[in-house]
Amino acid sequence: MEENTPLSVHVKITVDPAKSEAFLAVLRPLFEKVTAEPLNIFCEVYRDEKNPGVFRIVENWNASLDYMMNVQVKKDYYKPYREATESLFIKPQEAEILSRMPGTDWASAKREFYPERG
């Protein structure tokens, strides 16, 4: 990965299905902090309808791998999230960091998909 290649972080989280809403309540403040970061350009949370309790978070960053590993993941606002979710997980988190394809040939987003965002 090149230093300035935008990155996409994919995290799979598996919680006790009975605690899904509790997990989302704990995730919300972290989501707000992450999406407020100037280098975060996209963040979306997905739920696996066939596997209750399984969530995937996709974040796109205009940041290097070095920045992500040595600056972003060490920010203080992750600590309360980690402490609050540890007992909710029934499997370890799985994370992948991928480099985005250069340019815009392989990217698309339709404004109509998020009409409330204008």
Backbone as CSV, one residue per row, in Angstrom:
resi,resn,N_x,N_y,N_z,CA_x,CA_y,CA_z,C_x,C_y,C_z
1,MET,0.837,-1.179,0.000,0.000,0.000,0.000,0.879,1.238,0.000
2,GLU,0.569,2.178,-0.828,1.307,3.431,-0.838,0.905,4.261,0.372
3,GLU,1.818,5.107,0.807,1.576,5.927,1.990,0.309,6.770,1.893
4,ASN,0.043,7.345,0.723,-1.101,8.244,0.623,-2.280,7.639,-0.129
5,THR,-2.309,6.333,-0.274,-3.456,5.678,-0.892,-4.596,5.654,0.118
6,PRO,-5.770,6.164,-0.235,-6.890,6.095,0.704,-7.181,4.641,1.093
7,LEU,-7.583,4.468,2.332,-7.811,3.139,2.882,-9.277,2.906,3.193
8,SER,-9.661,1.645,3.152,-10.984,1.234,3.577,-10.809,0.205,4.690
9,VAL,-11.420,0.478,5.825,-11.332,-0.406,6.983,-12.667,-1.130,7.108
10,HIS,-12.607,-2.462,7.145,-13.803,-3.289,7.269,-13.690,-4.084,8.562
11,VAL,-14.647,-3.894,9.458,-14.615,-4.574,10.748,-15.890,-5.395,10.895
12,LYS,-15.718,-6.679,11.176,-16.858,-7.567,11.433,-16.941,-7.785,12.932
13,ILE,-18.121,-7.536,13.473,-18.352,-7.638,14.909,-19.504,-8.598,15.139
14,THR,-19.314,-9.527,16.061,-20.362,-10.484,16.394,-20.667,-10.365,17.882
15,VAL,-21.898,-9.975,18.174,-22.336,-9.838,19.563,-23.478,-10.811,19.825
16,ASP,-23.763,-11.035,21.081,-24.926,-11.820,21.474,-26.145,-11.137,20.846
17,PRO,-26.917,-11.862,20.027,-28.063,-11.226,19.360,-29.005,-10.497,20.324
18,ALA,-29.151,-11.019,21.533,-30.021,-10.379,22.520,-29.464,-9.031,22.978
19,LYS,-28.187,-8.788,22.695,-27.544,-7.546,23.119,-27.243,-6.614,21.943
20,SER,-27.872,-6.868,20.801,-27.618,-6.054,19.607,-27.940,-4.582,19.818
21,GLU,-29.066,-4.295,20.413,-29.448,-2.892,20.620,-28.519,-2.217,21.620
22,ALA,-28.078,-2.959,22.631,-27.108,-2.411,23.588,-25.797,-2.093,22.873
23,PHE,-25.385,-2.980,21.971,-24.169,-2.736,21.201,-24.305,-1.460,20.373
24,LEU,-25.422,-1.307,19.667,-25.621,-0.121,18.833,-25.636,1.160,19.669
25,ALA,-26.189,1.078,20.872,-26.205,2.251,21.751,-24.786,2.654,22.153
26,VAL,-23.924,1.667,22.371,-22.529,1.948,22.724,-21.749,2.414,21.496
27,LEU,-22.093,1.870,20.329,-21.402,2.229,19.095,-21.681,3.673,18.670
28,ARG,-22.880,4.172,18.933,-23.289,5.495,18.439,-22.297,6.613,18.790
29,PRO,-21.871,6.758,20.052,-20.918,7.844,20.341,-19.593,7.681,19.587
30,LEU,-19.129,6.447,19.428,-17.899,6.221,18.675,-18.105,6.583,17.208
31,PHE,-19.229,6.182,16.640,-19.562,6.515,15.255,-19.509,8.031,15.053
32,GLU,-20.095,8.772,15.990,-20.114,10.239,15.895,-18.699,10.822,15.928
33,LYS,-17.851,10.276,16.790,-16.466,10.769,16.887,-15.680,10.438,15.623
34,VAL,-15.802,9.195,15.151,-15.056,8.766,13.958,-15.475,9.582,12.743
35,THR,-16.767,9.759,12.551,-17.231,10.485,11.367,-16.915,11.979,11.443
36,ALA,-16.595,12.481,12.613,-16.182,13.885,12.751,-14.704,14.083,12.425
37,GLU,-13.962,13.010,12.308,-12.533,13.110,11.996,-12.352,13.670,10.584
38,PRO,-11.480,14.651,10.395,-11.276,15.244,9.072,-10.809,14.244,8.009
39,LEU,-10.087,13.214,8.404,-9.579,12.247,7.425,-10.558,11.117,7.128
40,ASN,-11.666,11.053,7.870,-12.686,10.042,7.589,-13.590,10.575,6.486
41,ILE,-13.716,9.803,5.404,-14.526,10.275,4.277,-15.797,9.465,4.079
42,PHE,-15.953,8.363,4.825,-17.145,7.528,4.692,-17.203,6.600,5.890
43,CYS,-18.390,6.380,6.406,-18.576,5.381,7.453,-20.015,4.895,7.379
44,GLU,-20.168,3.594,7.375,-21.507,3.020,7.347,-21.499,1.728,8.150
45,VAL,-22.606,1.483,8.856,-22.756,0.285,9.672,-23.807,-0.600,9.015
46,TYR,-23.494,-1.879,8.911,-24.384,-2.857,8.293,-24.748,-3.924,9.311
47,ARG,-25.949,-4.476,9.154,-26.428,-5.565,10.000,-26.670,-6.772,9.102
48,ASP,-26.255,-7.948,9.549,-26.478,-9.185,8.797,-27.826,-9.761,9.213
49,GLU,-28.824,-9.605,8.374,-30.183,-10.051,8.702,-30.288,-11.570,8.847
50,LYS,-29.413,-12.313,8.188,-29.441,-13.779,8.279,-28.719,-14.297,9.514
51,ASN,-27.881,-13.458,10.093,-27.102,-13.837,11.274,-27.236,-12.741,12.325
52,PRO,-28.294,-12.815,13.142,-28.502,-11.782,14.154,-27.269,-11.620,15.048
53,GLY,-26.961,-10.394,15.342,-25.805,-10.098,16.179,-24.531,-9.847,15.399
54,VAL,-24.586,-10.016,14.072,-23.399,-9.778,13.247,-23.536,-8.415,12.565
55,PHE,-22.530,-7.585,12.773,-22.486,-6.246,12.200,-21.177,-6.077,11.446
56,ARG,-21.199,-5.212,10.456,-19.972,-4.860,9.745,-19.928,-3.339,9.658
57,ILE,-18.767,-2.807,9.980,-18.540,-1.368,9.878,-17.542,-1.157,8.749
58,VAL,-17.889,-0.269,7.834,-16.993,0.069,6.726,-16.656,1.550,6.851
59,GLU,-15.366,1.828,6.941,-14.879,3.204,7.048,-13.886,3.447,5.923
60,ASN,-14.012,4.557,5.234,-13.007,4.968,4.249,-12.270,6.173,4.811
61,TRP,-10.954,6.132,4.647,-10.089,7.159,5.211,-9.133,7.692,4.166
62,ASN,-8.909,8.978,4.185,-7.878,9.594,3.363,-6.631,9.684,4.243
63,ALA,-6.104,8.509,4.585,-5.001,8.416,5.543,-4.116,7.232,5.192
64,SER,-2.888,7.293,5.649,-1.948,6.194,5.417,-2.161,5.090,6.449
65,LEU,-1.650,3.925,6.153,-1.696,2.815,7.101,-0.952,3.199,8.382
66,ASP,0.170,3.872,8.233,0.940,4.310,9.394,0.092,5.214,10.291
67,TYR,-0.619,6.156,9.704,-1.484,7.045,10.483,-2.568,6.237,11.199
68,MET,-3.193,5.333,10.494,-4.279,4.551,11.087,-3.789,3.745,12.287
69,MET,-2.634,3.100,12.140,-2.128,2.206,13.180,-1.458,2.952,14.337
70,ASN,-0.871,4.098,14.060,-0.096,4.785,15.092,-0.756,6.036,15.657
71,VAL,-1.808,6.506,15.005,-2.490,7.704,15.493,-3.971,7.415,15.729
72,GLN,-4.692,7.053,14.679,-6.143,6.935,14.776,-6.595,5.917,15.816
73,VAL,-6.112,4.695,15.742,-6.612,3.653,16.660,-6.218,3.896,18.115
74,LYS,-5.320,4.832,18.349,-4.870,5.119,19.716,-5.612,6.300,20.352
75,LYS,-6.576,6.848,19.649,-7.299,8.007,20.184,-8.120,7.598,21.415
76,ASP,-8.197,8.510,22.366,-8.837,8.234,23.654,-10.296,7.812,23.550
77,TYR,-11.003,8.286,22.548,-12.430,7.986,22.490,-12.741,6.529,22.161
78,TYR,-11.756,5.733,21.788,-11.989,4.303,21.572,-12.074,3.537,22.895
79,LYS,-11.443,4.047,23.935,-11.363,3.319,25.207,-12.743,3.006,25.805
80,PRO,-13.647,3.982,25.958,-14.959,3.651,26.520,-15.721,2.629,25.668
81,TYR,-15.579,2.730,24.353,-16.226,1.765,23.458,-15.685,0.364,23.724
82,ARG,-14.367,0.234,23.762,-13.755,-1.085,23.986,-14.188,-1.672,25.325
83,GLU,-14.173,-0.856,26.351,-14.562,-1.331,27.681,-16.027,-1.757,27.726
84,ALA,-16.891,-1.002,27.086,-18.327,-1.291,27.129,-18.728,-2.463,26.246
85,THR,-17.971,-2.725,25.187,-18.377,-3.790,24.255,-17.718,-5.132,24.524
86,GLU,-16.659,-5.143,25.297,-15.921,-6.384,25.534,-16.832,-7.533,25.966
87,SER,-17.757,-7.280,26.865,-18.640,-8.337,27.366,-19.761,-8.686,26.389
88,LEU,-19.963,-7.875,25.356,-21.028,-8.131,24.383,-20.586,-9.066,23.264
89,PHE,-19.288,-9.094,22.982,-18.767,-9.892,21.863,-18.856,-11.385,22.163
90,ILE,-19.294,-12.156,21.164,-19.254,-13.614,21.312,-18.183,-14.225,20.411
91,LYS,-17.559,-13.393,19.599,-16.414,-13.774,18.768,-15.461,-12.588,18.743
92,PRO,-14.180,-12.841,18.532,-13.260,-11.706,18.380,-13.617,-10.885,17.138
93,GLN,-13.370,-9.584,17.211,-13.565,-8.731,16.038,-12.624,-9.176,14.928
94,GLU,-13.087,-9.028,13.694,-12.248,-9.306,12.529,-12.108,-7.994,11.770
95,ALA,-10.875,-7.631,11.446,-10.656,-6.366,10.737,-9.766,-6.581,9.528
96,GLU,-10.091,-5.861,8.469,-9.277,-5.844,7.253,-9.053,-4.387,6.873
97,ILE,-7.868,-4.097,6.390,-7.581,-2.770,5.854,-7.194,-2.959,4.397
98,LEU,-7.962,-2.330,3.526,-7.775,-2.468,2.085,-7.408,-1.119,1.487
99,SER,-6.617,-1.136,0.423,-6.333,0.124,-0.269,-7.378,0.316,-1.360
100,ARG,-7.866,1.544,-1.475,-8.872,1.846,-2.484,-8.214,1.902,-3.852
101,MET,-8.979,1.583,-4.860,-8.491,1.679,-6.230,-8.238,3.154,-6.539
102,PRO,-7.152,3.462,-7.249,-6.842,4.866,-7.535,-7.876,5.503,-8.473
103,GLY,-7.992,6.807,-8.341,-8.904,7.544,-9.217,-10.354,7.334,-8.832
104,THR,-11.246,7.602,-9.800,-12.680,7.486,-9.535,-13.370,6.459,-10.420
105,ASP,-12.607,5.725,-11.213,-13.211,4.747,-12.115,-13.956,3.635,-11.382
106,TRP,-13.568,3.338,-10.140,-14.168,2.234,-9.390,-14.914,2.731,-8.159
107,ALA,-15.413,3.956,-8.210,-16.166,4.519,-7.088,-17.442,5.159,-7.613
108,SER,-18.513,4.982,-6.856,-19.777,5.595,-7.229,-20.638,5.743,-5.980
109,ALA,-21.347,6.834,-5.888,-22.309,7.042,-4.809,-23.430,7.903,-5.365
110,LYS,-24.631,7.488,-5.144,-25.791,8.226,-5.636,-26.349,9.095,-4.507
111,ARG,-26.460,10.368,-4.779,-26.960,11.321,-3.794,-28.353,10.922,-3.289
112,GLU,-29.163,10.332,-4.155,-30.531,9.955,-3.789,-30.573,8.885,-2.698
113,PHE,-29.467,8.175,-2.506,-29.431,7.115,-1.502,-29.512,7.691,-0.090
114,TYR,-29.038,8.917,0.086,-29.067,9.591,1.382,-29.829,10.907,1.253
115,PRO,-31.124,10.874,0.906,-31.859,12.117,0.634,-31.893,13.075,1.826
116,GLU,-31.879,12.545,3.038,-31.941,13.412,4.216,-30.650,14.192,4.435
117,ARG,-29.592,13.834,3.727,-28.311,14.530,3.879,-28.171,15.682,2.884
118,GLY,-29.106,15.770,1.907,-29.117,16.865,0.951,-27.929,16.883,0.114
